Amino acid sequence: MSDIAIEKPQFPRSKGKVIQPSTPEAWRDRHALSLKETAKSLGISTAHLHVLIKAGKLKTVKLGARTVVTPEAIKALLSNGAR
């Protein structure tokens, strides 16, 4: 057997869970994303996502008990800046 070490790719971690940002292509054909999916697609934590929502920088839509974000709202956030 060979003693060659294979390196695993390193991804950012949040509370011990691996977070892999998804690309806009992953949600291009979707009408709405959950808050968790939105945070993942932006590469931010859900806590920071809630800060953006509370500050009025990201618009959400209520569907019954669920809160979702439209791709248009994500595009608006990215085009306006999210500081």
N, C-alpha and C positions, 0 to 999 in steps of 0.2 A: 504494500500500500504506500501511497505517496504522502509526504508530509506537507503538502501544499495547503495553505490556509485560504479559504474562500471568504472574501469580505462580503457581508450583507449590506444592502443599501440602508443608510440612516435616514429616518424620517423624523420630523418634529414630534414630540410627545406632549400629551396633555393628561395629567393625572394617571400616567402609566399606560394610556391608550395611544396607539399609533394613529396619527392623523395624516391622511394622504389627500392633498388638495385635488379636487377634480377640475376638469376643464369646462369652459363654457359649452363646448360641443356636447358634453354629457347632459346638459339641461336645455339645449337649444330648442327641442321640440316639446318641452313640457310647458304646461300653462301655469303651474305653480310649484314651488319647492317648500319643503318643511324648513323650519328654522335651523335644524341640524344640518340638512342638506345645503342650505344657503351658507352657513358658516364654513362647512367643509369646502364648498366650491370657491369661497373667497380666501380660504387658508387662514381663517381667524377662529378664535374661540367663540362659543355660544354666548359667553359672558360679554365679550366685546360687541357681538352682534346686538345684544339687548341694549347696550349703551348707545349704539348707532340708532336703534329704533326709538329709544326714549328721547334722544336729541333731535328726532325728526329728520334724520339724514337718510333713513331707509323706510319706505312706506310698506306697510303690511296689509293683508286682507284677512278678515275673519270669515272662516267657513264653519259655522256651528261653533264647536268648542276649539277648533284648530285655528292656529294662526299660520298663514303661509305668505310667501314672498313671490311676486311675479318676476320673470326674467327682465321685464322692462324696468322694474324698480331697481334691480341689481345693476343694469346698464346705466340708469340715471345716477346711482350712487358712485359708480366708477367714473363716469364722465364729469361729475361735479367735485369729486375728491371726497375723502372720508376722514378728514382730520378732526 
